[in-house]
Amino acid sequence: MSESTLRPALITRVLPESIAAEVGFEPGDRLVAINGQPPRDLIDYQFLCADEVLELEVLDVKGKTHLVEIEKDYDDDLGLEFESALFDGLIQCNNRCPFCFIDQQPPGKRQSLYLKDDDYRLSFLYGSYLTLTNLTQKEWDRIAQMRLSPLFVSVHATEPEVRTRLLKNPRAGRLLDQLRWFQQQRLQIHAQVVVCPGINDGMHLERTLLDLAQFHQGEIPTVASAAIVPVGLTRFRPAEDELVPVTPEKAREVIAQVQPLQAKFRQQLGTTFAWLADEWFLIGREELPPESHYEDYPQLGNGVGSIRQFLKQFQTAAKQLPPRVSIPHRYTWIVGNAVEYAFQPIVQRLNQVEGLTIDLVALNSQYWGQQISVTGLITGQDILAALRGRDLGDGILLPSVMLKHDDDRFLDDLTVSDLSQAFNVPIVKVGAIEELLAVCLQERS
């Protein structure tokens, strides 16, 4: 863990008509303490603010300190938003996993792209994955005391020597003992296994899934679920001879290996328990499992079932599609070529609407040096190279997953504005199905 410095929490937004707005909080104020205790992070803030009587120490934009007393109902939200969820700095990763995406990027991009977090607080708050190798005893005690569950853990392998080889950290081999600690504390995790062909696949993958399944028992299963994800490699990665990309043949091999284990888990545990990420089926050109396979989508954040969910949502929304649009229009819809086959039914159904034409352009990322690419990794440079000189119709439909959250920048730091100027057509960001259909069906003058 890097040396952390506790700073007063910078307030970036005060929700209208909230308690904080009524008291007079303003963006730029800093929260120093709650009932005399400086909050380390958003977890402390939420815990301390649950009290009915609060004394807040606040530093305003002019540097003046105020003590603000508030009486409220238990658990009422104050209505404050902060610059960061962590007020005392990020717990950074000290592993050297050769497949880490942070280390597979070119130099010279925005600094935030190179931050390697391994922070249990971000795991608890937002579902990001951590390895458990960077926790001090103080942090373990805090997890237990505050009941921070579930956490999301990058397991990769349960055999100590294999996990140590992958993480390049001698502490990585303690995983099973750590899982027993979670079991004793009655706390849960969701597990992730990134499969690197030749290292943790085959019998090692089976061993890992069987070990994890041993912790799925009792009223509060310690390992609630597991996701199996293919390794993603780029041309910028450090030279590591042992890493090879997942081929279509390898994808089909892993699917064939895991599916019998899933059947075994359903019989023994009453749940599929270990899910294959959609990428395996996309890379292997295999049919996605049915919607019922995914139960309550416990690993959706890992891309497990997201394509099936998207297709289901489209099928439901498509029932309301009109037979025609009064003013014909045509759009170019950009996606990663990994989903090209899966999205064909959507394109075919949209093109059945008279007057509407959707041209699906499925790209692999030359920027990352990939033959098969998921949509979220397509960069501005990839789009510029692929669409230059093409008739793009009335505009480009751009999946918002390609962009930085709350920003218009791609992973290569090009912006939507850069593309719009280059192509001289409107570019419309689309995320949910409702956004896609709203753009496709709007009447243009």
Secondary structure as the mmCIF struct_conf table of DSSP 4:
data_model
#
loop_
_struct_conf.conf_type_id
_struct_conf.id
_struct_conf.beg_label_comp_id
_struct_conf.beg_label_asym_id
_struct_conf.beg_label_seq_id
_struct_conf.end_label_comp_id
_struct_conf.end_label_asym_id
_struct_conf.end_label_seq_id
HELX_LH_PP_P HELX_LH_PP_P1 PRO A 8 PRO A 8
STRN STRN1 ALA A 9 VAL A 14
TURN_TY1_P TURN_TY1_P1 PRO A 16 GLU A 17
BEND BEND1 SER A 18 SER A 18
HELX_RH_AL_P HELX_RH_AL_P1 ILE A 19 VAL A 23
TURN_TY1_P TURN_TY1_P2 GLY A 24 GLY A 24
TURN_TY1_P TURN_TY1_P3 PRO A 27 GLY A 28
STRN STRN2 ARG A 30 ILE A 34
TURN_TY1_P TURN_TY1_P4 ASN A 35 GLY A 36
STRN STRN3 GLN A 37 GLN A 37
STRN STRN4 ASP A 41 ASP A 41
HELX_RH_AL_P HELX_RH_AL_P2 LEU A 42 LEU A 48
TURN_TY1_P TURN_TY1_P5 CYS A 49 ALA A 50
BEND BEND2 ASP A 51 GLU A 52
STRN STRN5 VAL A 53 LEU A 59
TURN_TY1_P TURN_TY1_P6 VAL A 61 LYS A 62
BEND BEND3 GLY A 63 GLY A 63
STRN STRN6 THR A 65 GLU A 71
TURN_TY1_P TURN_TY1_P7 TYR A 74 ASP A 75
STRN STRN7 LEU A 80 PHE A 82
BEND BEND4 GLU A 83 GLU A 83
BEND BEND5 ALA A 85 ALA A 85
STRN STRN8 LEU A 86 LEU A 86
BEND BEND6 PHE A 87 ASP A 88
STRN STRN9 GLN A 92 GLN A 92
TURN_TY1_P TURN_TY1_P8 PRO A 98 PHE A 99
HELX_RH_3T_P HELX_RH_3T_P1 PHE A 101 GLN A 104
BEND BEND7 GLN A 105 GLN A 105
TURN_TY1_P TURN_TY1_P9 PRO A 107 GLY A 108
BEND BEND8 LYS A 109 LYS A 109
HELX_RH_3T_P HELX_RH_3T_P2 GLN A 111 TYR A 114
STRN STRN10 ASP A 117 ASP A 117
HELX_RH_AL_P HELX_RH_AL_P3 TYR A 120 TYR A 126
STRN STRN11 TYR A 129 LEU A 130
BEND BEND9 LEU A 132 LEU A 132
TURN_TY1_P TURN_TY1_P10 THR A 133 ASN A 134
HELX_RH_AL_P HELX_RH_AL_P4 GLN A 137 GLN A 145
TURN_TY1_P TURN_TY1_P11 MET A 146 ARG A 147
STRN STRN12 LEU A 151 SER A 154
BEND BEND10 HIS A 156 HIS A 156
BEND BEND11 THR A 158 GLU A 159
HELX_RH_AL_P HELX_RH_AL_P5 PRO A 160 LEU A 167
TURN_TY1_P TURN_TY1_P12 LYS A 168 LYS A 168
HELX_RH_3T_P HELX_RH_3T_P3 PRO A 170 ARG A 174
HELX_RH_AL_P HELX_RH_AL_P6 LEU A 175 GLN A 185
TURN_TY1_P TURN_TY1_P13 ARG A 186 ARG A 186
STRN STRN13 ILE A 189 VAL A 195
TURN_TY1_P TURN_TY1_P14 PRO A 197 ILE A 199
BEND BEND12 ASN A 200 ASP A 201
TURN_TY1_P TURN_TY1_P15 GLY A 202 GLY A 202
HELX_RH_AL_P HELX_RH_AL_P7 MET A 203 ALA A 213
TURN_TY1_P TURN_TY1_P16 GLN A 214 PHE A 215
BEND BEND13 GLY A 218 ILE A 220
BEND BEND14 THR A 222 THR A 222
STRN STRN14 VAL A 223 PRO A 230
TURN_TY1_P TURN_TY1_P17 ARG A 235 PHE A 236
BEND BEND15 ARG A 237 ARG A 237
TURN_TY1_P TURN_TY1_P18 ASP A 241 GLU A 242
HELX_LH_PP_P HELX_LH_PP_P2 PRO A 245 THR A 247
HELX_RH_AL_P HELX_RH_AL_P8 PRO A 248 LEU A 269
BEND BEND16 GLY A 270 THR A 271
STRN STRN15 ALA A 274 LEU A 276
HELX_RH_AL_P HELX_RH_AL_P9 ASP A 278 ILE A 283
TURN_TY1_P TURN_TY1_P19 GLY A 284 ARG A 285
HELX_LH_PP_P HELX_LH_PP_P3 GLU A 287 PRO A 290
HELX_RH_3T_P HELX_RH_3T_P4 GLU A 291 TYR A 294
TURN_TY1_P TURN_TY1_P20 GLU A 295 ASP A 296
TURN_TY1_P TURN_TY1_P21 PRO A 298 GLN A 299
HELX_RH_3T_P HELX_RH_3T_P5 LEU A 300 ASN A 302
TURN_TY1_P TURN_TY1_P22 GLY A 303 GLY A 303
BEND BEND17 VAL A 304 GLY A 305
HELX_RH_AL_P HELX_RH_AL_P10 SER A 306 ALA A 318
TURN_TY1_P TURN_TY1_P23 LYS A 319 GLN A 320
BEND BEND18 PRO A 323 PRO A 323
STRN STRN16 ARG A 324 GLY A 336
HELX_RH_3T_P HELX_RH_3T_P6 ASN A 337 VAL A 339
TURN_TY1_P TURN_TY1_P24 GLU A 340 PHE A 343
HELX_RH_AL_P HELX_RH_AL_P11 GLN A 344 LEU A 350
TURN_TY1_P TURN_TY1_P25 ASN A 351 GLN A 352
BEND BEND19 VAL A 353 VAL A 353
STRN STRN17 GLU A 354 LEU A 363
TURN_TY1_P TURN_TY1_P26 GLN A 366 GLY A 369
BEND BEND20 GLN A 371 ILE A 372
HELX_RH_3T_P HELX_RH_3T_P7 THR A 375 LEU A 377
HELX_RH_AL_P HELX_RH_AL_P12 GLY A 380 LEU A 387
TURN_TY1_P TURN_TY1_P27 ARG A 388 GLY A 389
BEND BEND21 ARG A 390 ARG A 390
TURN_TY1_P TURN_TY1_P28 GLY A 393 ASP A 394
STRN STRN18 ILE A 396 PRO A 399
HELX_RH_3T_P HELX_RH_3T_P8 SER A 400 MET A 402
BEND BEND22 LEU A 403 LEU A 403
TURN_TY1_P TURN_TY1_P29 HIS A 405 ASP A 406
BEND BEND23 ASP A 407 ASP A 407
STRN STRN19 ARG A 409 ARG A 409
TURN_TY1_P TURN_TY1_P30 LEU A 411 ASP A 412
BEND BEND24 ASP A 413 ASP A 413
STRN STRN20 THR A 415 THR A 415
HELX_RH_AL_P HELX_RH_AL_P13 VAL A 416 PHE A 423
TURN_TY1_P TURN_TY1_P31 ASN A 424 ASN A 424
BEND BEND25 VAL A 425 VAL A 425
STRN STRN21 ILE A 427 VAL A 430
BEND BEND26 ALA A 432 ALA A 432
HELX_RH_AL_P HELX_RH_AL_P14 ILE A 433 LEU A 441
HELX_LH_PP_P HELX_LH_PP_P4 GLN A 442 ARG A 444
#
